[in-house]
Amino acid sequence: MKRVRDHYDEALKYFKPEEIVGVFLQGSQNYGLDYEGSDVDTKLIVVPSFRDICLNKKPVSTTHVRANDEHTDWKDIRLYMETFRKQNLNFLEILFTDFYIINPMYKEEWDRLVEAREFIARMNVHRAVKSMKGIAMEKYHAMEHRYPAKVDIIDKYGYDGKQVSHLIRVYDYLHRYIAGESYKKCLIPTHTLRKLIMDYKMLDVYDLPTARGAATYYLSLVEQMADKFCEEHKDYEEVWVRELLEDVSYNIMRISVEKELLK
């Protein structure tokens, strides 16, 4: 929590207190896959100022890199609510993390989302499963891609093991999501696959041919499950959940504007 607090305090250098909804832990700690030395990355939700709204300024959406190379994704609340509607696993997880700091001004509204989080995470199961398939494909193609930050790892091992570990985690998650397990449980990999996921994160356990074989195998399983599920379930969004997201977003922005104008 101290490092999450550090992210919140640093955000206060760039935003007024009333412009911050909260900061939320993202990543391996939420999945029980962290190890000593793991980075702490977070997501920060911000509220536009009244001036920004009136002048139709572009909503905030950027990644802030701290001096210690930890990352905070800064995103306008309007855009963040859209990520919930898109059912993206990487954004939905903040509703389930145990590590977050909420601005007291917005706690009552945010609690409404937390209370409905299982419904939000399944407001469009077709879209959710399709999104998971997309993430798995992205990780598969990224495992040998020479991104500037990954060149040294690719040169040494031939692939980025973290991408393989993510792909296997998505398979485990998707399998259990389709089976109807709670979203909170789905985030924590099963004991059976946890060791395999951690081994790939450590980078030096498996050679490139083995990693390619594993990635191909788990991607094929994801594609088969996702395609079958999407054929059987139509693209349908729960209207009451969408209205809840809209209502919470509106109320948070209203509270912020009222405070700003009454100064």
N, C-alpha and C positions, 0 to 999 in steps of 0.2 A: 504493500500500500504506500510505503514511503516514496517509491519511485513513480507510482501513479500520481501521488501528490506533487512530486517534482514537475511532472508534465503539466499539471493544472496550474501550478505557480508560474511556470514559464509562459503559458498561454496568456496569463494576466499582463504580460509585458506587451502583448499585441492587441488584446481585446479588453473592453470594459467588463467589469464583473457581471453586469446584467446581460451582456452579449454571449455569455457562456452558459449553456444548458448543463453540460457535464463532460467529464472525461472518463473513458471506459477502457479497461484492459482488453487487448486483442492478442490472439495467438496462442502459443504452446502452453502457457500457464492455464488457460481455459480448458485445455484438452488433457491435462495431466501428463504432458510430454516435454516439460521443461527440464533443464539440467543446470548444474552450477555454471554460471556464466552466460545463461540465456539472456538475450536482450529483452527489454520490456518495451513493447510497442502499444500505442493507444489510439483511440479514435476520439476526437473532440467535436461536439456538436455546438454550433454557434447560431445566434439569432441575428438577423439583419437589423441595422438601425432604421429608425423612421425615415431618415434622409435617404438611405440606400434603397428603401422600398419606393419612396416617392420618385427618385431619380432612375428607378429601374436598373440599379447597378447589378452587375453580374454576381450571382451568389458565390460565396466562398467555397472553393473546392481545391485543396492543395495538400501536399505532404510537407510537413515541417521536420527537418532533420536537426536533432539536437547535437551539441558539441561531442557527446559520447557516442554518436551514430545511432541512437535510438530514434524511432520515427513516431510522429503523431500525424494522423490524417485529420485535417481540419475540413469540416463540411457543414454547409448551411442546413438548418433543420428541414427546409423544404425539400432539398435534394436527398437528405437522409431518409425522409419518409418515403420517397420514391424507391430507394434501395430496398426498403422493407417490402414494398409492393412487388418489386422484381424478384423477391425471395432469395436474395443472394446470401449464401451461408456466411461469407466473410463479414457481412454487416449485421445480420440477424443475431450473431453470437453475443453482441453487447447487451442484449436483453437478458442474457443468462449468466453473464460473468458475476463472480462474487467480489470483484475488485473494481470499484468505480467511485467517483465523487460527483454528487449531484448538487447543483446550485439550489439552496433552500427555496429560492423564489419559485422554482419549477418542480419541486419534488412531488407535490400533489398530482400534477398532471402526468409526470413521468411514471408515477406509481400505477396510473391507469393502464399504461402500456405493459408494465411488468406483470400486472395481474392478468392481462390478456395475452401474454407472450406465446403460449402454446398455440393459441388461435391465430396470432399474427404469423407465426412460423409455418402455418398450414393454411393461410388464407387463399392460396392458389397452389395446390399440390402439383399440378401439371407444370406450372412455371418453375416451381422449386426444383423438381427433378430434372427438368431441362437445364436449369442453371448449374446444378451439380455436375451434369454430364459435361457442360462447357468448361467448368473449372478443371475437371479431370483431363480433358483434352489439352487444355492450356498447360498443365503441369507436365504432361507427356512430351509436348513439343519443346518445353523449356529445359528439360533435363540435360540436353547437350548443346543448348544455345549459348553462344559466347557473349552474354551480356557483359558490359564493361566491369561490373562489380563481381562477376563470376569467372573471369578469364583465368585467374590463378588456379581456381578449383578445377576448372575444365582441363587445363594444361596438366595438372597433377594426377587427377583421377579419371579423366575422360568424360565425366558427367557430374551433375550436381545432385548429390544424394538427397538433399532436402526436397527437391521437386518430386522424387520418387516417393519419399515418405508422405508428402502431401497427397499424392495420387492414391496411395494405399489407404490413407485416412479417409479420403472422400468415398472410396469403395465401401469401407466399413460403415461409414456414416449413412450412405445411401441405402445400403442393404437393410439397416435397422430402421431408418426413416420410413421406408416402404412397408416394413413389417408393423409399423404403428407404435414403435417405442416413443417415449417422450423425447422432445428435442434436447432437453438437458442431458439425458442419458446418452443420446446419440453423439453428443460432442466428445464424450470420453471413449476412446477406442477400447475394444474388447481386449481382455488379457491375452487372448490367442495372438492377436496381431500387434499388440503394443511393442513387443521385443523387436519384431521385424521393422516396424516403423522407426524405432529408436536406433536400430543398427544402421539404417540408411541415413539417418540424421548425422551419425558419427563419421560418415564419409569413407572410412577406410576398411570396411568389412567385406564388401562385395566388389568384384571386378566389373568392368563395363558390360561384357556379354551377359553376365548374370543380371545386372541391373536392367538392361534392355529387355531381357526375357520377362522379368517381374513386371516392369512397366507395361509391356504389351499385354500380358496376361490380365492384370487388374483393370487396364483400360477397356479391354474387351468385355469383361464382366460388367463394368459400369455401363457401357454402351448397350449391352443386351438388356440389362435391368431397366435402364431409362427408356429405351425405345418401346419395350413391352408395356411399361407403366403408362407412358404418354399415349399410346394407342388406346388404352383402356380407360383413361381419365381425360375428360375434356378440359380445355383451358377456361376455367371458371374461377372468378374472384368473389370471395365472400363480401357482400356489399356492406354489411354492418361493421366489418373490420376496417374496410377502407374508410368508412365514415368516422370511425374512432380515430384513425390516424390523422384525418383531416381536422377533426375537432381538437385533438391535442395540439397539433401544430398551430392552429388558429389561436387557441387559448394562450399558449406560450408566447407567441408573437404579440398578442394583445397585452399581456402582462408586462412584457419588455417595453413596448411603446408607451404604455401608461406611465411607467416609472420614468422613462426618458423625458416625457413631455411635462411631467409634474415637478421636475427638478427646478 
